Amino acid sequence: MEDTIAAIATCVGESAINIIKISGSKSINIVNSMFRGKDLTKVNGNSINYGFIVDKNEIVDEVLVSVFKNPNSSTGEDVIEINSHGGITATNKILELILNNGARLAEGGEFLKRAFLNGKVDLIKAESISDLISSETENARKMIAKGVSGELSKLINNLRGEILSLIANIEVNIDYPEYEDALIVTKKMLKEKTKNIKEKLKKILKESENGVLIKDGIKVAIIGKPNVGKSSLLNTLIKE
């Protein structure tokens, strides 16, 4: 991950704003070389800076440049976000200049991949962000938001902590039986603890199965002879 990557982060088309995102050790210097405004190498992190993107002496667009310095960024690297006016030509021109000055075009999902590898998000949150982008229903959005907010990760980590604590107490009982202040793990206690953990795991698995149905839906075929009410049945099911 030593190279610097760039991509258009918004849907390209006619809109008020488009965003070009750059991540990597050279991102600030690359943008600074084409930016007419403050010296971006000297500005504070988490700052927004007004100016112009220029190609030699020609103004390409009026922009706002957001600067995020590592490790306090979405990917854990130096990150630049250029807010330009929406439109295909200006946005593509800015991206072209960035690529010509030392960055490469990011692969699909590569910004999120770097965030995961740099410890900015865990696997659950990374997958949830990807699912949120492609979610098609309100119920799916609500469910996936739990993963994005870290609620699901917290649940898993708490359960993992319970298991590790139980294992640690068992090992202390075996290796250091002379410790009078150590928690005595009896068969009864072990049975109750493992039963409780098992029930929590079952609940998580059940909810994950329901989540797949909510996210992906169910494929259904309505089959029948002509004019027997297939369309009427579909209209009733979707309430439209």
N, C-alpha and C positions, 0 to 999 in steps of 0.2 A: 504493500500500500504506500510505496514511496512516491508514486506519481500523483499528479493533480488531475482531478476529473471535473467535468462540467456538463451541464445539460439544461434544457429548458424545463422548468418545473411546473409550468402551467400549460393548459391546452392552447396550442398555437392557433390564432385566428384573430378576428377583429374584436377587441375588448378594451376596457379602460387600461388594464395593466397586464403585463407579462413579467414573469420572474425567471431569471437565469441564475442557476446555483452553481457555485464552484467550491470544491473541497480539496484540501491538500496543503502541503507546506509552501507551495509557490503561489497559492491563490491570491494573497494580498498583493504581492509584487506584480503578478500578471495584470490584475485589474488596475493597479496604481499606474502602470505604464500607459494605459489608455484612458485614464480618468483626469478630467480637468476640474479641479476643486481642491479640497484639502489633501495633504499627503497622507494616504491611507496607512502607510507604515508607521505613522506617529499618532493616529487617533486611538481612542480607547475602544476596548472590546464592547460588544453590545451597544454599538452606536449606529446612527443613521446619518448619512452624509450626502448633501445635495451637490450636484454638479452635472457634468456632461461626459458622455463617452465620445472619444474622438478617434478618427482614423487619420493619423498624421495631423494635419491642421483642419480637417473637415469634421464638423460636428455630426455625429450619427444620431444621438438622441439625448434628451434631457432625462436624467435618472436620479433615483435615490439608491444609494449603495449602503447596505447593512453589513457591518463587520462583526464577526464573532471569532474570538481568538481561543485557541486550544488551551485547556481542555473543556472550556465552557461553551461548547457548541453542540449542535445536534449530532455530529459525527465524531466528536472528540478531536477533530483537526481544526486548523484555520478554515473558516467558512465565509464566503462572500455571497450575498444575494443581491442581484441587481434588479431593481424594479424599474422597468422601462414602460413606455407607452405601448399598449397592445397593438398588434399588427404583425404580419408575417415578415415583412422586409426588414424592419428595424431590429426585431428580435433575432432573426437569423444572422444579420450582419454583426450584432454584438457577439453572438456565439462564435461566429467565424473568426472574429478578432481574438477571442479568448483562446481558441484552439490553435491559431497561428502563433500565439505568444507562449506556447509551452504546455497547455493543458491537453487532455485527450477527452473524447466523448465518453461519457459514463455509460456503462451497461445498464440494462433494466434492473432496478432494485439495488444498484451498487451503493447509493448513499446510505440506504438502510443496512446493507451488509457491513459497511464500515462502522456504522453506529453500533452494531452488534459486536463486531470484532474488537472494538475499542471500549466495550463495556458500558456504553451509554444506554443500551436497552438489552433486556434479556430476550431469550428466544420466544417466549410467550408474547411479549409486547411487540416484537418484530413481526411475528405472524399475524397478530391482531391488527396492526397498522395496515398490512397488506390486505387483509380481509375487509377492513373498514373501507378501503378505497374501492373495492369491488362489490360492496354490499348493495343489495337491490331493494330491501324492504326495511321498514321502520323497526320491526321486531329484531331483524338481524343487526341493525345498527346498535340498538340498545344492548344486545347481548355482547357484541364485539367490543363495545366501549368499556366493558369490565376488564378486558385484557389490556386495552390501551392505557387505562387509568392505573394499572398495576394491582387491581383488586384480586385478580386471579393468581398473579405471581405471589402476592402476600399469602394467599390461602395455601398454595403449594409449599412455600418456604416455611410457614408455620408447622405444617404437617411433617415436613422433612426434619424440622427442629425437634419435634416430639420423638420421632424415630431415633435420631442421633442421641438424644438425651437418654432414652431408654437403653440403647446399646451401651452408652458410656457407663451407666449405673450397673449394668450386668457385668461389664468388664472389671469395674472396681471391686465388685463383690467377689469375683473369681480370683483376681490377681492380688488384692489387698484385703483379705477377710479380717485383718486385725484393726482396720479403721472403724472405730466405734461410731463416728459421726456420719458415716456413709449411709445412704439410703439402702435399706435391706429390700432386695427384690425377691419377693416370694412368688411361688407358682400362681397363687390367687391374683396377686397384683399384676403379674405378667399377662395372665389371661384376660383381665379386665382392660389393661392398657392396649393390648393387641386387638381386642374386640372393638374398642373405641376407634382405633386407627383404621381397622378394616371397614367399619361403617362409614367413616369419612371418605375413604377411598372409593367405596361403592357409590356414594352420593356424587362424588366428582365425576366418576365414569358415566353415571346415569345422566347427569347434566350435560356432559360432553356429547353423548348420543343425541340428546334433544337439541343440542346446539348445531349439530351437523344437519339435522332436519330443518331447523330454522334458517340456517345459512344457505343450504343447497336446495331445499325444497324436496318434493317427491314427484317423480315422473309418473304421470298418469295418462293412459290412453282411453278415450271414450269411443267405444266401438259399437256399431249397430247399423241396421238397414236404414235407407233414406226415410226421412220424415217420421222417425219414431220418437223424436224429442231430445236428440243429442245436444243441439244448440241451446235448447231451453234448460237442460240440466246444467250445462256449463255456465249459462247466465245466472242461474240460481246459486251455483257454487261461488262465483266471484262477485255476486251481488251487483252486477252491472247489466 
